[in-house]
Amino acid sequence: MKQYESQFRKLTEVGSVNRGKSKHRPRNAPELYGGPYPFVQTGDVKAANFFITDYAQTYSERGLAQSKLWQPGTLLITIAANIAETAILKIPACFPDSIIGFISKKGESDVRFIKYCLGTYKSQMQSISQGTTQDNLSQGKLLSLRFRIPNYDQQRKIAAILSAYDELIENNKRRIALLDKIAEEIYREWFGRLRFPGHKKLKVFKRVPEGWRESKLGELIPEKGLQTGKRPKGGAQGFGVPSIGAENVIGLAQHDFSKEKYVNEQFFNSMRQGHISDKDILFYKDGAEIGRVTLVQDGFPHEKCCVNEHVFLIRTRDLAAQYFLYCYLSQATIQEYVKTINKNAAQPGINKTELRNIPLMLPPKELIIEFESLVSPIIRQVFKLAKVQRMLWMTRELLLPRLISGKLSVENLDIQFPPGMTEELKAEAGAAAHA
């Protein structure tokens, strides 16, 4: 057995660990913000998939003066609010003392491995943070923990295997987002800018092309085409038939399997409506994020599932305008309009009648059919990629604990580094050459 092969070590033994800085009080002083320096907070760390490139706030020069600018490659670990979330900086950024920064020691630790490692210990770190008025994982508690950290060579191999999956997952996400954007742009071009096929041959009066007319969504949706689900007594459960709620009406093919809830087979079979079919549009009908929509297709996210009482299930007549209607409801202007319908209610919401009465400038049926034909292969490709994405994620989740625990040995494997890690190695070599 090689040295360090199954050794448990503290983070301070393989790198430097320091809390973020936010010395000024009050923390929300306006003069600290609005400048050029990214200010990463716990919510940004939680939202990041692996690397941090996005942030909601920035520091000014005064903000920077009472903080610290951390460099790319720093691993961020949240110790308050969103506890035990981790992500690696891709950009120089500041962060507050609710986040700890870890910098790998050369030849001792690989920052990607450490991130993967901490991910497998996440539930344990969250459990030891409980018991106070506000959950908190102190720096002292974090530094007292020992993690299984093998030798550097094995860390790199483990990180390479897992990173290969993560890079494929990220590439798929980008492709899905691009295809979604293409479908959205075609819709805007045809039905927003009115540059649809043959538009030059038609007269337009007050931005209404010849053959178009004012209508309402109800003209596209028959009575049976607008349904909602229900929740069993005692609420959803941890196994059975998936029941899609508001937490998973989050955009095209962006289903979060970790947030799924279920109903039992008996309850599912007793539901008179709310069973999801191919090409159904799902519409979040009440709550703070009212108006969000998504689409299901080709057995994604599930061949068999339903919606709960917070979601409308929408089917146009003969499913002939599903993509047209999905793109229409996805527009920011329509989602804002939906929020105004019952904006003064304690719980914002929209009922079936109100949804069917949403105004719509209806183009000729032939143009909708032409649009559906053009967009259909784009949407199908999105869902093919989503299925691949799901398989990649499941495989990675199976490998992760086995690799980190050492149950799956990498000692004798000849690992090829994925492109992302190869670029990092080149950057490290270049920095060393100029040191």
C-alpha positions in Angstrom: 0.0 0.0 0.0 1.5 3.3 -1.1 2.0 6.2 1.2 -1.1 8.4 1.6 -3.2 5.8 -0.3 -5.9 5.7 2.3 -4.8 8.5 4.6 -7.4 10.8 6.0 -6.2 14.4 6.2 -7.4 17.9 7.1 -7.7 20.5 4.5 -4.9 22.5 6.1 -2.5 19.7 5.4 -3.0 19.9 1.6 -3.7 23.6 1.1 -4.3 27.0 2.6 -7.7 27.8 4.1 -9.0 31.3 4.9 -12.4 33.0 5.3 -13.5 35.6 2.9 -13.5 39.3 3.9 -16.3 41.8 4.3 -15.1 44.1 7.2 -17.3 47.1 6.6 -20.4 47.6 8.7 -23.2 47.9 7.7 -22.6 45.3 5.0 -25.2 46.8 2.7 -23.7 50.3 2.5 -24.4 51.5 -1.0 -20.9 52.9 -1.6 -19.4 49.3 -1.4 -21.2 48.2 -4.5 -21.6 48.8 -8.3 -18.0 48.7 -9.3 -15.9 46.4 -11.6 -15.0 43.7 -9.0 -17.1 40.5 -8.9 -18.6 39.9 -5.4 -19.6 36.2 -5.1 -22.1 35.2 -2.4 -23.4 31.9 -1.1 -26.3 31.9 -3.5 -23.9 32.2 -6.4 -21.9 29.3 -5.2 -25.0 27.1 -4.9 -26.2 28.1 -8.3 -22.8 27.2 -10.0 -22.6 23.7 -11.4 -18.8 23.4 -11.0 -17.0 26.7 -11.8 -18.1 30.2 -10.9 -18.4 32.6 -13.8 -21.7 34.3 -12.9 -22.5 36.6 -10.0 -25.3 38.9 -9.0 -23.3 41.7 -7.3 -20.1 43.7 -7.7 -17.8 45.7 -5.4 -16.6 49.2 -6.0 -13.1 50.4 -5.1 -14.3 51.0 -1.6 -15.8 47.5 -1.5 -12.5 46.0 -2.6 -10.6 47.9 0.0 -12.4 46.2 2.8 -12.3 42.8 1.2 -9.9 40.7 -0.8 -9.6 39.7 -4.5 -9.2 35.9 -4.8 -7.7 34.4 -7.9 -9.1 31.8 -10.3 -8.6 28.2 -9.0 -9.7 29.0 -5.5 -12.3 26.6 -4.2 -15.2 28.3 -2.4 -16.9 26.5 0.5 -20.0 28.0 2.0 -20.3 27.9 5.8 -23.6 29.9 6.3 -27.0 30.2 4.6 -26.4 27.6 1.8 -24.1 25.3 3.9 -21.4 23.1 2.4 -21.9 24.2 -1.2 -18.7 24.3 -3.3 -17.5 25.8 -6.6 -14.2 26.8 -8.1 -13.5 30.4 -9.2 -12.9 30.9 -12.9 -12.5 34.6 -12.5 -10.9 36.9 -9.9 -13.5 37.7 -7.3 -14.3 38.8 -3.7 -16.5 37.0 -1.3 -17.7 37.5 2.3 -16.8 35.7 5.5 -19.7 33.3 5.0 -17.5 31.6 2.4 -14.1 29.9 3.0 -11.5 29.9 0.3 -9.3 26.9 -0.2 -6.1 27.1 -2.3 -4.4 23.8 -3.2 -0.8 23.2 -2.2 1.3 22.3 -5.2 2.0 18.6 -5.4 -0.3 17.8 -2.5 -3.8 18.4 -3.7 -5.8 18.9 -6.9 -8.5 21.5 -6.5 -11.0 19.6 -8.6 -10.5 16.5 -6.5 -11.0 18.4 -3.3 -14.3 19.8 -4.7 -15.5 16.3 -5.6 -14.3 15.0 -2.3 -16.2 17.7 -0.3 -19.3 16.9 -2.3 -19.4 13.4 -1.0 -19.1 14.7 2.6 -21.7 17.4 2.1 -24.5 15.8 4.2 -22.1 15.2 7.1 -20.9 18.8 7.0 -24.5 20.0 7.0 -25.4 17.8 9.9 -22.6 19.1 12.2 -23.7 22.7 11.4 -27.2 22.2 12.9 -28.2 22.9 16.5 -27.9 26.7 16.6 -30.5 29.3 16.0 -29.2 29.7 12.5 -27.3 26.7 10.9 -23.6 27.5 10.6 -20.5 25.5 9.7 -17.7 27.4 11.5 -14.2 27.5 10.1 -13.1 25.7 13.2 -15.5 22.8 12.6 -14.5 22.5 8.9 -10.8 22.5 9.7 -11.3 19.8 12.4 -12.7 17.4 9.8 -10.5 14.7 8.1 -11.2 13.7 4.5 -9.9 10.7 2.5 -7.3 12.4 0.4 -5.0 9.9 -1.5 -1.7 10.9 -3.1 -1.5 13.6 -5.7 -1.3 11.3 -8.7 -4.4 9.4 -7.7 -6.2 12.6 -7.0 -5.5 13.8 -10.6 -6.7 10.5 -12.0 -9.9 10.6 -10.1 -10.5 14.2 -11.0 -9.8 13.4 -14.7 -12.4 10.7 -14.7 -15.1 12.8 -13.1 -14.2 15.9 -15.0 -14.6 14.1 -18.3 -18.2 13.5 -17.4 -18.7 17.0 -16.1 -17.3 18.5 -19.3 -19.6 16.3 -21.4 -22.5 17.4 -19.3 -21.6 21.1 -19.7 -21.2 20.7 -23.4 -24.6 19.2 -23.6 -26.1 22.0 -21.5 -24.6 24.5 -23.9 -26.0 22.7 -27.0 -29.4 22.4 -25.4 -29.4 26.2 -24.6 -28.3 27.0 -28.1 -31.0 24.9 -29.7 -33.6 26.4 -27.3 -32.4 29.9 -28.4 -32.7 29.0 -32.1 -36.3 27.9 -31.7 -37.0 31.1 -29.6 -35.4 33.3 -32.2 -37.4 31.7 -35.1 -40.5 32.4 -33.1 -39.5 36.1 -32.5 -38.6 36.5 -36.2 -41.9 35.1 -37.5 -44.4 36.3 -34.9 -42.7 39.2 -33.1 -40.8 41.0 -35.9 -43.4 39.7 -38.4 -40.8 38.5 -40.9 -42.4 35.2 -41.6 -42.3 33.4 -45.0 -44.3 35.4 -47.5 -44.6 38.5 -45.3 -43.7 40.9 -48.1 -46.7 39.9 -50.1 -49.2 40.8 -47.3 -50.6 44.1 -46.3 -50.1 45.2 -42.6 -52.5 47.4 -40.8 -51.5 48.6 -37.3 -49.0 45.8 -37.1 -51.6 43.2 -37.9 -50.7 41.3 -41.1 -53.5 40.4 -43.5 -55.1 37.1 -42.4 -54.2 37.5 -38.7 -56.7 38.3 -36.0 -57.1 39.1 -32.4 -58.0 36.1 -30.3 -57.5 34.4 -27.0 -55.6 31.3 -25.9 -58.9 29.4 -25.4 -59.3 29.2 -29.2 -56.3 27.0 -29.3 -57.1 24.9 -26.2 -60.2 22.7 -26.0 -61.9 22.2 -22.6 -60.2 18.8 -22.1 -56.9 20.3 -23.2 -56.4 22.3 -19.9 -56.0 20.1 -16.9 -54.4 20.2 -13.4 -53.3 17.6 -11.0 -53.8 17.0 -7.3 -51.9 16.1 -4.2 -52.7 13.0 -2.1 -53.7 13.4 1.6 -50.6 13.7 3.6 -48.6 15.1 0.7 -46.2 13.6 -1.8 -43.9 10.7 -0.9 -40.4 9.6 -1.6 -41.1 6.9 -4.2 -43.7 5.8 -6.7 -44.9 7.7 -9.8 -43.1 11.1 -10.3 -45.4 14.1 -9.7 -44.1 17.3 -11.3 -44.6 20.4 -9.3 -43.5 24.1 -9.5 -39.9 23.2 -8.7 -39.5 21.4 -12.0 -41.3 23.9 -14.3 -37.9 25.5 -15.0 -37.4 25.7 -18.8 -36.9 23.4 -21.7 -35.3 20.0 -20.8 -34.0 21.4 -17.5 -35.6 18.9 -15.2 -34.0 18.6 -11.8 -34.3 14.9 -10.8 -33.0 15.7 -7.3 -36.2 17.6 -6.5 -38.7 15.0 -7.6 -41.7 14.1 -5.5 -44.0 11.1 -6.0 -47.4 9.6 -5.6 -48.3 6.0 -5.2 -49.6 3.8 -8.1 -53.1 3.7 -6.6 -53.4 7.4 -6.3 -52.0 7.9 -9.8 -54.5 5.5 -11.3 -57.4 7.3 -9.4 -56.5 10.7 -10.9 -59.1 11.7 -13.5 -56.7 14.2 -15.1 -53.2 15.4 -14.8 -51.5 12.4 -16.4 -48.7 13.7 -18.7 -48.5 12.8 -22.4 -46.0 13.5 -25.1 -45.6 17.2 -26.1 -47.6 18.5 -23.1 -46.9 22.0 -22.0 -46.6 22.5 -18.2 -47.5 25.9 -16.8 -46.9 27.0 -13.2 -50.2 28.5 -12.1 -49.7 30.0 -8.7 -47.0 31.3 -6.4 -44.1 33.7 -6.7 -42.9 32.3 -10.0 -46.3 32.1 -11.6 -46.2 31.8 -15.4 -43.1 29.7 -15.8 -43.5 27.0 -18.5 -41.8 23.8 -19.7 -42.4 21.1 -22.2 -42.2 17.3 -22.0 -41.5 15.0 -24.9 -40.2 11.6 -26.0 -40.4 10.2 -22.5 -38.4 12.9 -20.9 -38.3 13.4 -18.0 -40.4 10.2 -17.6 -42.5 7.8 -19.6 -45.1 7.8 -16.8 -45.7 10.8 -14.6 -48.3 13.4 -13.6 -48.6 17.0 -12.4 -49.6 18.3 -9.0 -52.2 20.9 -8.1 -49.8 23.9 -8.8 -49.3 23.0 -12.4 -51.6 23.3 -15.5 -51.1 20.7 -18.2 -51.9 22.3 -21.7 -52.7 20.5 -25.0 -53.8 22.4 -28.1 -56.3 21.0 -30.5 -54.9 17.9 -32.1 -51.5 19.0 -30.6 -51.2 21.1 -33.8 -49.8 24.3 -32.1 -47.8 23.0 -29.1 -44.5 24.5 -30.0 -46.1 27.8 -31.1 -48.0 28.0 -27.8 -44.9 27.0 -25.8 -42.9 29.8 -27.4 -45.7 32.3 -26.9 -46.1 31.5 -23.2 -42.3 31.6 -22.7 -42.1 35.3 -23.7 -41.1 37.6 -20.8 -44.0 39.9 -21.7 -46.6 37.2 -21.4 -45.1 35.9 -18.1 -45.2 39.5 -16.7 -48.8 39.8 -17.9 -49.8 36.7 -16.1 -48.3 38.1 -12.9 -50.6 41.1 -13.1 -53.8 39.2 -13.3 -54.2 38.6 -9.5 -51.2 40.7 -8.3 -53.0 42.0 -5.2 -54.0 38.5 -4.0 -52.2 37.0 -1.0 -51.2 34.1 -3.2 -50.8 35.1 -6.9 -52.6 32.6 -9.1 -54.4 32.1 -12.4 -57.4 29.9 -13.0 -58.5 28.1 -16.1 -60.8 30.8 -17.3 -58.2 33.5 -16.9 -55.6 31.5 -18.7 -58.0 30.8 -21.6 -58.7 34.5 -21.8 -55.0 35.6 -22.3 -55.0 37.7 -25.5 -53.3 36.3 -28.6 -52.7 37.7 -32.1 -53.5 34.5 -34.0 -51.8 33.9 -37.3 -53.3 31.7 -40.0 -53.3 28.0 -39.3 -51.1 27.3 -42.3 -48.3 29.5 -40.8 -48.5 27.8 -37.4 -48.2 24.4 -39.1 -45.2 25.6 -41.1 -43.6 26.9 -37.9 -44.3 23.6 -36.1 -42.7 21.7 -38.9 -39.6 23.9 -38.8 -39.1 23.8 -35.0 -40.1 20.2 -34.4 -36.7 18.6 -35.3 -34.9 21.3 -33.1 -37.1 20.4 -30.1 -36.6 16.7 -30.7 -32.8 17.1 -30.7 -33.1 19.0 -27.4 -34.8 16.0 -25.8 -32.3 13.6 -27.3 -29.5 15.6 -25.7 -31.5 15.7 -22.4 -31.7 11.9 -22.3 -27.9 11.7 -22.9 -27.4 14.3 -20.2 -29.4 12.2 -17.7 -27.4 9.1 -18.4 -24.1 11.0 -18.0 -25.3 12.4 -14.7 -26.4 9.0 -13.4 -23.1 7.4 -14.3 -21.1 10.2 -12.7 -23.2 9.9 -9.5 -22.5 6.2 -9.3 -18.8 6.7 -9.9 -18.3 9.6 -7.5 -18.6 7.9 -4.1 -16.8 4.8 -5.2 -13.8 6.8 -6.5 -13.6 9.1 -3.5 -13.9 6.2 -1.0 -11.2 4.2 -2.8 -13.6 1.3 -3.5 -12.9 1.8 -7.2 -9.1 1.9 -7.6 -7.4 4.1 -10.1 -3.8 3.2 -9.2 -3.0 1.2 -12.3 -5.2 3.1 -14.7 -3.6 5.1 -17.6 -5.9 8.1 -17.6 -6.1 10.7 -20.4 -6.9 14.1 -19.0 -10.0 15.8 -20.5 -9.6 19.1 -22.4 -10.4 21.3 -19.4 -7.7 19.7 -17.2 -5.2 19.7 -20.0 -5.5 23.4 -20.4 -5.1 23.9 -16.6 -1.9 21.8 -16.7 -0.5 23.9 -19.5 -1.3 27.1 -17.6 0.4 25.7 -14.5 3.5 24.7 -16.5 3.6 28.2 -18.1 3.3 29.9 -14.7 6.1 27.8 -13.3 8.3 28.6 -16.2 7.9 32.3 -15.6 8.2 32.1 -11.9 
